[in-house]
């Protein structure tokens, strides 16, 4: 919430600076052109498309606002990176301290899995089943292996615990101390050198029928004599809670005998080749619904013409909803990274090509003989002033981590080049987290902002 409020401040100040310059210049730059400069300054192409659709509704016949966008865009990118660097020197940022601070705060104890070996010494649980101990504790954990009287086996919920039993437990980080204190003490066991061969293997979920299934409903322990200890999704390890909803593309850690693990692999799919095939149905359902949502008129008090999300905002909103809730409709949302990047690049290239063809005829004349240089200067002010103001508030007053602030600046302007620069200066994922946190809201606001300015003031 804090990051999104700061991002809203940046978006609002961009608009305030743009309108202030419009009035200061006494209308020398027409309002539609100022909107084009605004979108170039914040490098937001979908917003430009939405503004052009609004102008079409108003039967606008003036100069192409893409000229202002094109003039302001290059220094928009430079201004963002420049603001990031300037804030670093203003506040004398130490990269090592910032990275250590981020790594410390980024440890999500509620979801991060903890692997540990525990020996049973609590007399109160001697002769009690694993399920009973779990109920006594009131905390969820998975016991993937047990060493009893020198023999290693896969336990189940009815396995009785006795003094000296050695358990391999996986739990959430913040539950670890309580579990150790209740059961006995933490030890070290080399499970690879025990008498019964056990294997642990990551298995890829590729069968669509597993998508949206809860982990507990698959009953791996009772049916296949294996334990699931954790699930990796998009590079992040999650504790294997029975209520965790599985999705295509997840990698589950399975522990058991070789034959049992192979049977589970057949159930889940474990076929990388199947993941390479794009899920065309989900893709086009998203596009179709996105077009419908984008075409819905949104009426605001005081604005005579309804606002529309358009072809940029509609698919964005639907994509967010499908990504979050699509599994409930059995829509497979997994897409390979290469296919994802290809779709994005093709879309942006086609849009920029159409904008460039439309505006290119007058671009040179605008820069050389017209107000092109004025557009560049105005765009630079629109870019830098809000970033420096909010950046000083975020860093100086709110003590925001500098790497997170870098992502916030890039995300509030929906600018991948600024994010790429931020990722180069740190080994942590703080910029990416800040970027992805504020990106959806900022994109939504920027798509609406230009339309509302035009519809209210023209």
C-alpha positions in Angstrom: 0.0 0.0 0.0 2.8 2.4 0.9 4.6 1.8 -2.5 1.3 2.2 -4.4 0.5 5.5 -2.6 4.0 6.8 -3.5 3.4 5.7 -7.1 0.1 7.5 -7.2 1.9 10.6 -6.0 4.3 10.4 -9.0 1.4 9.9 -11.4 -0.5 12.9 -9.9 2.6 15.1 -10.0 3.2 14.2 -13.6 -0.2 15.5 -14.4 0.1 18.6 -12.2 3.5 19.6 -13.8 2.1 19.0 -17.4 -0.9 21.2 -16.8 1.1 23.8 -15.0 3.5 24.1 -18.0 0.5 24.2 -20.3 -0.9 27.3 -18.5 2.5 28.9 -17.9 3.2 28.7 -21.7 -0.1 30.4 -22.3 -1.4 27.7 -24.6 1.6 27.8 -27.0 1.5 24.0 -26.8 -2.0 22.7 -27.5 -3.6 20.5 -24.9 -3.7 17.3 -27.0 0.0 17.8 -27.8 0.8 18.4 -24.1 -0.9 15.0 -23.4 1.2 13.4 -26.0 4.3 15.0 -24.4 3.1 13.8 -21.0 3.0 10.2 -22.2 6.3 10.4 -23.9 7.9 11.8 -20.7 6.6 8.9 -18.7 7.3 6.4 -21.6 3.7 5.0 -21.4 2.7 3.8 -24.9 -0.7 2.2 -23.9 -1.8 5.6 -22.5 -0.9 7.3 -25.7 -3.1 4.8 -27.6 -6.0 5.5 -25.1 -5.6 9.2 -25.6 -5.7 8.9 -29.4 -9.0 6.9 -29.0 -10.4 9.7 -26.9 -9.4 12.3 -29.5 -11.2 10.2 -32.2 -14.4 10.4 -30.1 -14.0 14.2 -30.0 -13.4 14.4 -33.8 -10.0 16.0 -33.2 -8.3 17.1 -36.5 -5.1 18.8 -35.2 -1.5 17.7 -35.3 -0.7 14.2 -34.3 0.0 13.9 -30.6 2.5 11.1 -31.4 4.9 13.9 -32.4 5.0 15.2 -28.8 5.4 11.6 -27.6 8.3 10.9 -29.9 10.1 14.1 -28.9 9.7 13.6 -25.2 10.4 9.8 -25.1 14.2 9.7 -25.3 14.9 12.2 -22.5 12.1 10.5 -20.6 14.2 7.4 -20.3 17.4 9.4 -19.6 15.5 11.5 -17.0 14.3 8.5 -15.1 17.8 6.9 -14.9 19.3 10.3 -14.1 16.8 10.8 -11.2 17.7 7.4 -9.8 21.4 8.2 -9.9 20.9 11.7 -8.5 18.9 10.4 -5.5 21.8 8.0 -4.9 24.2 10.8 -4.5 21.8 13.1 -2.6 21.3 10.5 0.1 24.8 9.0 -0.1 23.5 5.4 -0.6 25.8 2.5 0.3 24.9 -0.4 -2.0 26.1 -3.1 0.4 24.1 -1.8 3.3 21.0 -1.5 1.2 21.3 -5.0 -0.1 21.9 -6.4 3.4 18.8 -4.5 4.6 16.7 -5.9 1.7 17.9 -9.5 2.2 17.0 -9.3 5.9 13.5 -7.8 5.3 12.7 -10.0 2.3 12.7 -13.2 4.2 9.0 -14.1 4.2 8.9 -16.3 7.3 5.3 -17.2 6.7 5.8 -18.9 3.3 9.5 -19.7 3.2 10.1 -23.4 3.8 12.5 -24.6 6.5 14.2 -28.0 6.3 15.5 -29.5 9.5 16.3 -32.7 11.3 14.6 -33.2 14.7 15.0 -35.9 17.3 12.1 -36.9 19.5 12.7 -36.3 23.3 9.4 -34.9 24.6 7.9 -37.6 26.9 4.4 -36.1 26.3 4.4 -37.3 22.7 5.8 -40.8 23.1 3.3 -43.2 21.6 1.4 -40.4 19.9 0.8 -40.3 16.1 2.2 -37.7 13.8 -1.3 -36.4 13.2 -2.0 -36.0 16.9 1.3 -34.1 17.4 0.4 -31.8 14.5 -3.0 -31.1 16.2 -1.3 -30.5 19.6 1.0 -28.0 18.0 -1.6 -26.3 15.9 1.0 -25.7 13.2 1.3 -27.4 9.8 4.5 -29.4 8.9 5.5 -32.3 6.7 7.6 -35.2 8.0 9.1 -36.6 4.8 11.3 -39.3 6.4 11.7 -41.0 9.8 14.6 -43.0 11.1 13.3 -45.5 13.7 15.7 -48.0 15.3 18.2 -47.4 12.5 15.7 -48.0 9.8 14.5 -45.2 7.4 10.9 -45.1 6.1 8.3 -42.8 4.8 5.9 -41.9 7.7 2.2 -41.3 7.5 -0.3 -39.6 9.7 -0.7 -42.7 11.9 3.0 -43.3 12.4 3.8 -43.5 16.2 6.6 -41.4 17.6 9.0 -42.9 20.2 12.0 -41.6 22.1 15.0 -41.2 19.8 13.1 -41.2 16.5 14.8 -38.9 14.0 12.5 -36.9 11.7 13.2 -34.9 8.6 10.7 -32.0 8.8 9.7 -29.3 6.4 7.7 -26.4 7.8 7.2 -22.7 7.5 10.1 -20.6 8.7 8.2 -18.9 11.6 6.9 -22.3 12.9 10.4 -23.9 13.1 11.3 -22.9 16.7 8.0 -24.0 18.1 8.2 -27.4 16.4 11.7 -28.1 17.6 10.9 -27.0 21.2 7.8 -29.2 21.3 9.3 -32.4 19.7 12.8 -32.4 21.1 16.0 -31.0 19.7 17.5 -30.2 16.3 20.2 -32.6 15.0 22.0 -33.5 11.8 21.3 -36.7 9.8 22.9 -37.8 6.6 19.9 -39.4 5.0 21.8 -40.5 1.9 23.8 -43.0 4.0 20.9 -44.7 5.6 19.8 -48.3 4.9 16.7 -47.7 2.8 17.3 -45.8 -0.4 15.1 -42.7 -0.6 15.1 -40.2 -3.4 14.0 -36.6 -3.5 13.1 -35.2 -6.9 11.5 -32.1 -8.4 8.6 -33.1 -10.7 7.1 -30.6 -13.1 3.3 -30.3 -13.3 2.3 -30.4 -17.0 -1.1 -32.1 -17.1 -3.9 -29.7 -17.4 -6.2 -31.8 -15.2 -4.0 -31.1 -12.2 -4.4 -27.4 -12.7 -6.5 -25.8 -9.9 -6.3 -29.0 -7.7 -5.5 -28.5 -4.0 -2.4 -30.4 -2.9 -4.2 -32.2 -0.1 -6.9 -33.5 -2.5 -4.4 -35.6 -4.5 -3.6 -37.8 -1.4 -0.1 -38.6 -2.5 0.9 -40.0 0.9 -1.9 -42.6 1.1 -2.0 -43.5 -2.6 1.7 -43.5 -3.6 3.6 -43.7 -0.4 5.5 -40.4 -1.0 5.6 -37.0 0.7 5.5 -33.6 -1.0 7.7 -31.2 1.0 7.6 -28.0 -1.0 6.4 -26.4 -4.3 8.5 -24.1 -6.5 6.5 -21.5 -8.5 8.2 -18.9 -10.7 11.5 -19.5 -8.9 10.1 -19.2 -5.4 9.9 -22.1 -3.0 6.5 -22.5 -1.1 5.7 -24.7 1.8 3.6 -27.6 0.7 0.4 -26.7 2.6 -2.4 -29.1 1.9 -4.6 -26.1 0.9 -2.1 -24.9 -1.7 -3.7 -24.7 -5.2 -1.4 -26.3 -7.8 -0.9 -24.8 -11.2 0.6 -26.0 -14.5 4.3 -25.1 -14.4 4.8 -25.7 -10.7 7.7 -27.9 -9.6 6.9 -30.1 -6.6 9.6 -31.8 -4.4 8.7 -35.4 -4.0 10.3 -37.7 -1.4 9.9 -41.5 -1.5 11.2 -44.7 -3.1 12.4 -44.6 -6.7 9.4 -46.5 -8.0 6.9 -44.4 -6.1 8.4 -41.1 -7.3 8.2 -42.4 -10.9 4.5 -43.1 -10.4 3.9 -39.6 -9.1 5.8 -38.2 -12.1 3.4 -40.0 -14.5 0.4 -38.6 -12.6 1.7 -35.0 -12.7 3.1 -35.2 -16.3 6.7 -34.1 -15.9 7.0 -33.4 -19.6 8.9 -30.2 -20.4 7.8 -30.6 -24.1 4.2 -30.1 -23.1 5.0 -26.8 -21.5 6.6 -25.5 -24.7 3.2 -25.6 -26.4 1.4 -22.2 -25.9 -2.1 -22.2 -24.3 -3.8 -20.5 -27.2 -7.3 -20.8 -25.7 -6.4 -18.9 -22.5 -4.6 -16.3 -24.6 -7.5 -15.6 -26.9 -10.1 -15.7 -24.2 -8.1 -13.0 -22.5 -7.8 -10.9 -25.7 -11.6 -11.3 -26.4 -12.7 -10.4 -22.9 -10.1 -7.6 -22.8 -11.6 -6.0 -25.9 -15.0 -6.3 -24.4 -14.0 -4.7 -21.1 -12.0 -2.0 -22.9 -15.0 -1.0 -25.0 -17.3 -0.6 -22.0 -18.1 3.2 -21.3 -17.3 4.4 -17.8 -19.3 7.5 -16.9 -17.8 10.0 -14.5 -19.7 12.9 -13.0 -19.0 16.2 -14.8 -17.5 14.5 -17.9 -19.9 14.6 -20.9 -18.3 11.8 -22.8 -17.7 8.4 -21.1 -14.2 7.2 -20.6 -13.1 3.8 -22.0 -10.1 1.6 -21.0 -9.6 0.9 -24.7 -7.5 -1.8 -26.3 -4.6 -1.0 -23.9 -6.4 -1.0 -20.5 -9.1 -3.6 -21.1 -6.7 -6.5 -21.8 -4.5 -5.4 -18.9 -7.3 -5.6 -16.4 -8.5 -9.0 -17.8 -5.0 -10.3 -17.8 -4.6 -9.4 -14.1 -7.9 -11.1 -13.3 -7.1 -14.3 -15.3 -3.6 -14.5 -13.8 -5.1 -14.3 -10.3 -8.4 -16.3 -10.6 -8.0 -18.1 -14.0 -7.3 -21.5 -12.3 -10.8 -21.5 -10.8 -12.1 -21.6 -14.4 -9.5 -24.3 -15.3 -7.7 -21.8 -17.5 -4.0 -22.7 -17.8 -2.1 -19.4 -17.5 1.4 -20.8 -17.8 3.4 -19.3 -20.7 7.1 -19.9 -21.4 9.3 -16.9 -20.9 10.3 -16.9 -24.5 6.7 -16.9 -25.8 5.8 -14.2 -23.3 8.6 -11.9 -24.4 7.8 -12.6 -28.1 4.2 -11.6 -27.7 5.1 -8.4 -25.8 7.8 -7.4 -28.3 5.6 -8.0 -31.3 2.7 -6.0 -29.8 4.8 -3.0 -28.9 6.7 -3.0 -32.2 3.5 -3.1 -34.2 2.0 -0.3 -32.2 5.1 1.9 -32.4 5.3 1.2 -36.1 1.8 2.4 -36.7 2.4 5.5 -34.6 5.7 6.2 -36.3 4.2 5.9 -39.8 1.4 8.2 -38.8 3.6 10.9 -37.2 6.8 10.4 -39.1 5.9 12.7 -42.1 6.1 15.8 -39.9 8.6 14.7 -37.3 11.7 16.4 -38.8 9.9 19.6 -39.5 8.6 19.7 -36.0 12.0 19.3 -34.5 13.9 21.6 -36.8 11.5 24.3 -37.6 8.7 23.9 -35.1 8.5 23.5 -31.3 10.2 20.1 -31.2 13.0 21.3 -28.8 10.4 22.9 -26.6 8.6 19.6 -26.5 11.8 17.9 -25.4 12.4 20.4 -22.6 8.9 20.3 -21.3 8.9 16.5 -21.4 12.2 16.4 -19.4 10.6 18.6 -16.6 7.5 16.4 -16.5 9.8 13.4 -16.1 12.2 14.6 -13.5 10.4 17.0 -11.1 7.9 14.4 -9.8 10.5 11.7 -9.5 12.8 13.9 -7.4 10.0 15.2 -5.1 8.6 11.7 -4.4 12.0 10.1 -4.3 13.2 12.6 -1.6 10.0 11.9 0.4 10.3 8.1 0.0 14.0 8.0 0.9 14.4 10.9 3.3 11.2 10.7 5.2 9.9 7.2 4.8 13.4 5.6 4.7 12.5 3.3 1.8 15.2 0.9 0.6 17.0 2.4 -2.3 16.7 -0.6 -4.5 13.0 -0.8 -3.9 12.8 2.9 -4.7 14.6 2.2 -8.0 11.9 -0.3 -8.9 9.2 2.1 -7.7 10.4 4.8 -10.1 10.7 2.4 -13.0 7.2 0.9 -12.3 5.4 4.2 -11.8 6.6 5.1 -15.3 6.0 1.6 -16.6 9.5 1.8 -18.1 11.5 -1.5 -18.7 14.8 0.2 -19.6 14.9 1.9 -16.1 14.1 -1.5 -14.5 16.9 -3.1 -16.6 19.4 -0.5 -15.3 18.2 -1.0 -11.7 18.7 -4.8 -12.0 22.2 -4.3 -13.3 23.4 -2.4 -10.2 22.1 -5.0 -7.6 22.1 -8.7 -7.3 18.8 -8.6 -5.3 15.3 -8.8 -6.7 14.2 -5.6 -4.8 13.8 -3.5 -8.0 11.7 -6.1 -9.7 9.5 -6.4 -6.6 9.0 -2.6 -6.4 8.3 -2.5 -10.2 5.7 -5.3 -10.2 4.0 -3.9 -7.1 3.1 -0.6 -8.5 3.0 -1.4 -12.3 -0.7 -2.5 -12.6 -2.2 0.4 -10.7 0.1 3.0 -12.5 -0.7 1.6 -15.9 -4.4 1.7 -15.1 -4.2 5.3 -13.9 -2.1 6.5 -16.8 -4.5 5.0 -19.3 -7.4 6.9 -17.7 -5.6 10.1 -16.9 -5.0 11.3 -20.4 -8.5 10.6 -21.5 -10.0 12.4 -18.6 -7.8 15.5 -19.2 -8.9 15.7 -22.8 -12.6 15.0 -22.1 -12.8 17.5 -19.3 -10.7 20.4 -20.7 -11.5 20.2 -24.4 
